[in-house]
Amino acid sequence: MFKEFKDFAMRGGLIDIAVGLVLAAAFGTIVSSFVDGMFMPLVSKIFQFGDFKEAKIVLDQAVLGADGKVATPENAIFYGSFISSIINFIIIAFVMFLIVKAVNSTKKSEVAAPASPSSEQLLTEIRDLLAKK
């Protein structure tokens, strides 16, 4: 049973998938860092937000008690972090599209070797050559 598991785990396709998943996770971290640290601050500057992830639509204001403490917290829709996640997804999807497109174009450019003639075709040609003599 251990040998079967080892054979299963060491198949080329499974190893390729595992490597791809690790690279995708690392790439996702890089894209998140780019979006959060470089892209979203520019968007915040353009739209005059302090921190775009804190961008929100307030549904209900916070209610303060008599002692000045928050009795009922604010109810809001935080759309900034959602937009940041969408931008992350779009960048990752676009890069994956480019990678798949590049791989597919290299596969198409590989010209398949012409098929060698079958035995029947060779025998037919020999027969025709002998008939001409």
MODELLER restraints for C-alpha pairs under 7 A, 6 or more apart:
rsr = mdl.restraints
at = mdl.atoms
rsr.add(forms.Gaussian(group=physical.xy_distance, feature=features.Distance(at['CA:28:A'], at['CA:92:A']), mean=6.92, stdev=0.5))
rsr.add(forms.Gaussian(group=physical.xy_distance, feature=features.Distance(at['CA:31:A'], at['CA:88:A']), mean=6.34, stdev=0.5))
rsr.add(forms.Gaussian(group=physical.xy_distance, feature=features.Distance(at['CA:32:A'], at['CA:88:A']), mean=6.03, stdev=0.5))
rsr.add(forms.Gaussian(group=physical.xy_distance, feature=features.Distance(at['CA:35:A'], at['CA:88:A']), mean=6.56, stdev=0.5))
rsr.add(forms.Gaussian(group=physical.xy_distance, feature=features.Distance(at['CA:40:A'], at['CA:52:A']), mean=6.57, stdev=0.5))
rsr.add(forms.Gaussian(group=physical.xy_distance, feature=features.Distance(at['CA:44:A'], at['CA:50:A']), mean=6.36, stdev=0.5))
rsr.add(forms.Gaussian(group=physical.xy_distance, feature=features.Distance(at['CA:44:A'], at['CA:51:A']), mean=6.26, stdev=0.5))
rsr.add(forms.Gaussian(group=physical.xy_distance, feature=features.Distance(at['CA:44:A'], at['CA:52:A']), mean=5.28, stdev=0.5))
rsr.add(forms.Gaussian(group=physical.xy_distance, feature=features.Distance(at['CA:52:A'], at['CA:80:A']), mean=5.28, stdev=0.5))
rsr.add(forms.Gaussian(group=physical.xy_distance, feature=features.Distance(at['CA:53:A'], at['CA:80:A']), mean=4.25, stdev=0.5))
rsr.add(forms.Gaussian(group=physical.xy_distance, feature=features.Distance(at['CA:53:A'], at['CA:81:A']), mean=4.49, stdev=0.5))
rsr.add(forms.Gaussian(group=physical.xy_distance, feature=features.Distance(at['CA:54:A'], at['CA:78:A']), mean=6.46, stdev=0.5))
rsr.add(forms.Gaussian(group=physical.xy_distance, feature=features.Distance(at['CA:54:A'], at['CA:80:A']), mean=5.94, stdev=0.5))
rsr.add(forms.Gaussian(group=physical.xy_distance, feature=features.Distance(at['CA:55:A'], at['CA:78:A']), mean=5.88, stdev=0.5))
rsr.add(forms.Gaussian(group=physical.xy_distance, feature=features.Distance(at['CA:55:A'], at['CA:79:A']), mean=6.08, stdev=0.5))
rsr.add(forms.Gaussian(group=physical.xy_distance, feature=features.Distance(at['CA:55:A'], at['CA:80:A']), mean=4.71, stdev=0.5))
rsr.add(forms.Gaussian(group=physical.xy_distance, feature=features.Distance(at['CA:56:A'], at['CA:76:A']), mean=6.22, stdev=0.5))
rsr.add(forms.Gaussian(group=physical.xy_distance, feature=features.Distance(at['CA:56:A'], at['CA:77:A']), mean=5.30, stdev=0.5))
rsr.add(forms.Gaussian(group=physical.xy_distance, feature=features.Distance(at['CA:56:A'], at['CA:78:A']), mean=4.24, stdev=0.5))
rsr.add(forms.Gaussian(group=physical.xy_distance, feature=features.Distance(at['CA:56:A'], at['CA:79:A']), mean=5.55, stdev=0.5))
rsr.add(forms.Gaussian(group=physical.xy_distance, feature=features.Distance(at['CA:56:A'], at['CA:80:A']), mean=6.61, stdev=0.5))
rsr.add(forms.Gaussian(group=physical.xy_distance, feature=features.Distance(at['CA:57:A'], at['CA:76:A']), mean=5.46, stdev=0.5))
rsr.add(forms.Gaussian(group=physical.xy_distance, feature=features.Distance(at['CA:57:A'], at['CA:77:A']), mean=5.13, stdev=0.5))
rsr.add(forms.Gaussian(group=physical.xy_distance, feature=features.Distance(at['CA:57:A'], at['CA:78:A']), mean=6.60, stdev=0.5))
rsr.add(forms.Gaussian(group=physical.xy_distance, feature=features.Distance(at['CA:58:A'], at['CA:75:A']), mean=6.14, stdev=0.5))
rsr.add(forms.Gaussian(group=physical.xy_distance, feature=features.Distance(at['CA:58:A'], at['CA:76:A']), mean=4.18, stdev=0.5))
rsr.add(forms.Gaussian(group=physical.xy_distance, feature=features.Distance(at['CA:58:A'], at['CA:77:A']), mean=6.42, stdev=0.5))
rsr.add(forms.Gaussian(group=physical.xy_distance, feature=features.Distance(at['CA:59:A'], at['CA:75:A']), mean=5.45, stdev=0.5))
rsr.add(forms.Gaussian(group=physical.xy_distance, feature=features.Distance(at['CA:59:A'], at['CA:76:A']), mean=5.12, stdev=0.5))
rsr.add(forms.Gaussian(group=physical.xy_distance, feature=features.Distance(at['CA:60:A'], at['CA:74:A']), mean=5.70, stdev=0.5))
rsr.add(forms.Gaussian(group=physical.xy_distance, feature=features.Distance(at['CA:60:A'], at['CA:75:A']), mean=4.93, stdev=0.5))
rsr.add(forms.Gaussian(group=physical.xy_distance, feature=features.Distance(at['CA:60:A'], at['CA:76:A']), mean=6.79, stdev=0.5))
rsr.add(forms.Gaussian(group=physical.xy_distance, feature=features.Distance(at['CA:61:A'], at['CA:74:A']), mean=4.85, stdev=0.5))
rsr.add(forms.Gaussian(group=physical.xy_distance, feature=features.Distance(at['CA:61:A'], at['CA:75:A']), mean=6.58, stdev=0.5))
rsr.add(forms.Gaussian(group=physical.xy_distance, feature=features.Distance(at['CA:62:A'], at['CA:70:A']), mean=6.66, stdev=0.5))
rsr.add(forms.Gaussian(group=physical.xy_distance, feature=features.Distance(at['CA:62:A'], at['CA:72:A']), mean=5.56, stdev=0.5))
rsr.add(forms.Gaussian(group=physical.xy_distance, feature=features.Distance(at['CA:62:A'], at['CA:73:A']), mean=4.61, stdev=0.5))
rsr.add(forms.Gaussian(group=physical.xy_distance, feature=features.Distance(at['CA:62:A'], at['CA:74:A']), mean=3.98, stdev=0.5))
rsr.add(forms.Gaussian(group=physical.xy_distance, feature=features.Distance(at['CA:63:A'], at['CA:70:A']), mean=5.87, stdev=0.5))
rsr.add(forms.Gaussian(group=physical.xy_distance, feature=features.Distance(at['CA:63:A'], at['CA:71:A']), mean=5.56, stdev=0.5))
rsr.add(forms.Gaussian(group=physical.xy_distance, feature=features.Distance(at['CA:63:A'], at['CA:72:A']), mean=4.94, stdev=0.5))
rsr.add(forms.Gaussian(group=physical.xy_distance, feature=features.Distance(at['CA:63:A'], at['CA:73:A']), mean=6.52, stdev=0.5))
rsr.add(forms.Gaussian(group=physical.xy_distance, feature=features.Distance(at['CA:64:A'], at['CA:70:A']), mean=4.42, stdev=0.5))
rsr.add(forms.Gaussian(group=physical.xy_distance, feature=features.Distance(at['CA:64:A'], at['CA:71:A']), mean=5.16, stdev=0.5))
rsr.add(forms.Gaussian(group=physical.xy_distance, feature=features.Distance(at['CA:64:A'], at['CA:72:A']), mean=6.92, stdev=0.5))
rsr.add(forms.Gaussian(group=physical.xy_distance, feature=features.Distance(at['CA:65:A'], at['CA:71:A']), mean=5.14, stdev=0.5))
